[in-house]
Amino acid sequence: MATGRTHRPATRSRGIPEATVARLPLYLRALTALSERSVPTVSSEELAAAAGVNSAKLRKDFSYLGSYGTRGVGYDVEYLVYQISRELGLTQDWPVVIVGIGNLGAALANYGGFASRGFRVAALIDADPGMAGKPVAGIPVQHTDELEKIIQDDGVSIGVIATPAGAAQQVCDRLVAAGVTSILNFAPTVLNVPEGVDVRKVDLSIELQILAFHEQRKAGEEAAADTVAVPPVAARKQQHSTGSADKGPDGDVPAVMPA
Ligand SMILES: NC(=O)c1ccc[n+]([C@@H]2O[C@H](COP(=O)([O-])OP(=O)(O)OC[C@H]3O[C@@H](n4cnc5c(N)ncnc54)[C@H](O)[C@@H]3O)[C@@H](O)[C@H]2O)c1
């Protein structure tokens, strides 16, 4: 789901392509589910289907890990969980700070999936002095005045930004200056970071826009199959030709425009 911009080359130093790295969490999630059901081995086809990936791609991805499976038996689930976790750096503890503890920040703090995947929420930080000391998900919120000290004391290298867009760059600059080198940004803004800092951006509205694009295309294909007199795309253009229909709900132009 995350879309991102990193300053890393397309191939990592150990020779694993970024596209493979991006699929490893999908395999890991599917493998963890199998492991929880005590399934000992899995075929590449089964695992590919569970992860939503093509099985030839999966075999190629696993060859980068030096994992080839056993003919007729498949892959050892526990060993693959270990291998992928190690490759992703999940066998070590990653303290994470979340900055901006509003609706989203609090929901993220309450999400159990971080801890179970090796990400420890080391601190919750907010600029609102009224929130300081109040527990969210059992962790007392700390004021932004403490940001640098928290990061240095806890050796934090990953920061999550859940502040309003207008504050995100300034928060990002402070995180980076304090030593954070990876940022997960939920604020709807593009962050400028120095070389060596990775930014991943999560934007659910972009994901929805992409789904809308595909929905529109599917509808167009269905209509074309029915061979209607007016092509659906043209029909939609006519609908949008009046008034302010081209504008999004905020008066802005949607990123995905009707064709
Ligand atoms: N990526 C997504 O899919 C997605 C989904 C929902 C919300 N968002 C974005 O996430 C952000 C937070 O949304 P929300 O609904 O939780 O908002 P919110 O108003 O409930 O919370 C924002 C919090 O940030 C704090 N804050 C403001 N300036 C700060 C600063 N300089 N340093 C530290 N904390 C600061 C505020 O005190 C507040 O507690 C917004 O930018 C929103 O657009 C993104």
Ligand as a Chemical Component Dictionary entry (heavy atoms), coordinates in Angstrom:
data_LIG
# 
_chem_comp.id                   LIG 
_chem_comp.type                 NON-POLYMER 
_chem_comp.pdbx_formal_charge   0 
_chem_comp.three_letter_code    LIG 
# 
loop_
_chem_comp_atom.comp_id 
_chem_comp_atom.atom_id 
_chem_comp_atom.alt_atom_id 
_chem_comp_atom.type_symbol 
_chem_comp_atom.charge 
_chem_comp_atom.model_Cartn_x 
_chem_comp_atom.model_Cartn_y 
_chem_comp_atom.model_Cartn_z 
_chem_comp_atom.pdbx_ordinal 
LIG N1  N1  N 0  -2.425 8.685  4.676  1  
LIG C1  C1  C 0  -3.697 8.479  4.886  2  
LIG O1  O1  O 0  -4.300 7.644  4.280  3  
LIG C2  C2  C 0  -4.359 9.331  5.916  4  
LIG C3  C3  C 0  -5.561 8.968  6.513  5  
LIG C4  C4  C 0  -6.063 9.804  7.501  6  
LIG C5  C5  C 0  -5.384 10.962 7.852  7  
LIG N2  N2  N 1  -4.237 11.289 7.212  8  
LIG C6  C6  C 0  -3.447 12.473 7.571  9  
LIG O2  O2  O 0  -2.858 12.217 8.834  10 
LIG C7  C7  C 0  -2.694 13.441 9.527  11 
LIG C8  C8  C 0  -3.381 13.354 10.883 12 
LIG O3  O3  O 0  -4.784 13.178 10.733 13 
LIG P1  P1  P 0  -5.707 13.119 12.020 14 
LIG O4  O4  O 0  -7.072 12.883 11.550 15 
LIG O5  O5  O -1 -5.109 12.191 13.022 16 
LIG O6  O6  O 0  -5.576 14.648 12.545 17 
LIG P2  P2  P 0  -5.778 15.195 14.023 18 
LIG O7  O7  O 0  -6.038 16.642 13.866 19 
LIG O8  O8  O 0  -6.750 14.334 14.770 20 
LIG O9  O9  O 0  -4.335 14.977 14.710 21 
LIG C9  C9  C 0  -3.184 15.721 14.391 22 
LIG C10 C10 C 0  -2.312 15.765 15.637 23 
LIG O10 O10 O 0  -1.053 16.336 15.278 24 
LIG C11 C11 C 0  -0.660 17.192 16.330 25 
LIG N3  N3  N 0  0.296  18.164 15.800 26 
LIG C12 C12 C 0  0.067  19.286 15.090 27 
LIG N4  N4  N 0  1.219  19.899 14.783 28 
LIG C13 C13 C 0  2.212  19.153 15.306 29 
LIG C14 C14 C 0  3.628  19.277 15.347 30 
LIG N5  N5  N 0  4.275  20.277 14.760 31 
LIG N6  N6  N 0  4.327  18.316 16.005 32 
LIG C15 C15 C 0  3.688  17.287 16.612 33 
LIG N7  N7  N 0  2.356  17.130 16.625 34 
LIG C16 C16 C 0  1.617  18.043 15.974 35 
LIG C17 C17 C 0  -1.950 17.804 16.828 36 
LIG O11 O11 O 0  -1.808 18.322 18.156 37 
LIG C18 C18 C 0  -2.898 16.604 16.758 38 
LIG O12 O12 O 0  -2.918 15.877 17.987 39 
LIG C19 C19 C 0  -3.277 14.520 8.622  40 
LIG O13 O13 O 0  -2.225 15.082 7.884  41 
LIG C20 C20 C 0  -4.212 13.762 7.723  42 
LIG O14 O14 O 0  -4.408 14.390 6.477  43 
LIG C21 C21 C 0  -3.715 10.489 6.272  44 
# 
loop_
_chem_comp_bond.comp_id 
_chem_comp_bond.atom_id_1 
_chem_comp_bond.atom_id_2 
_chem_comp_bond.value_order 
_chem_comp_bond.pdbx_ordinal 
LIG N1  C1  SING 1  
LIG C1  O1  DOUB 2  
LIG C1  C2  SING 3  
LIG C2  C3  SING 4  
LIG C2  C21 DOUB 5  
LIG C3  C4  DOUB 6  
LIG C4  C5  SING 7  
LIG C5  N2  DOUB 8  
LIG N2  C6  SING 9  
LIG N2  C21 SING 10 
LIG C6  O2  SING 11 
LIG C6  C20 SING 12 
LIG O2  C7  SING 13 
LIG C7  C8  SING 14 
LIG C7  C19 SING 15 
LIG C8  O3  SING 16 
LIG O3  P1  SING 17 
LIG P1  O4  DOUB 18 
LIG P1  O5  SING 19 
LIG P1  O6  SING 20 
LIG O6  P2  SING 21 
LIG P2  O7  DOUB 22 
LIG P2  O8  SING 23 
LIG P2  O9  SING 24 
LIG O9  C9  SING 25 
LIG C9  C10 SING 26 
LIG C10 O10 SING 27 
LIG C10 C18 SING 28 
LIG O10 C11 SING 29 
LIG C11 N3  SING 30 
LIG C11 C17 SING 31 
LIG N3  C12 SING 32 
LIG N3  C16 SING 33 
LIG C12 N4  DOUB 34 
LIG N4  C13 SING 35 
LIG C13 C14 SING 36 
LIG C13 C16 DOUB 37 
LIG C14 N5  SING 38 
LIG C14 N6  DOUB 39 
LIG N6  C15 SING 40 
LIG C15 N7  DOUB 41 
LIG N7  C16 SING 42 
LIG C17 O11 SING 43 
LIG C17 C18 SING 44 
LIG C18 O12 SING 45 
LIG C19 O13 SING 46 
LIG C19 C20 SING 47 
LIG C20 O14 SING 48 
# 
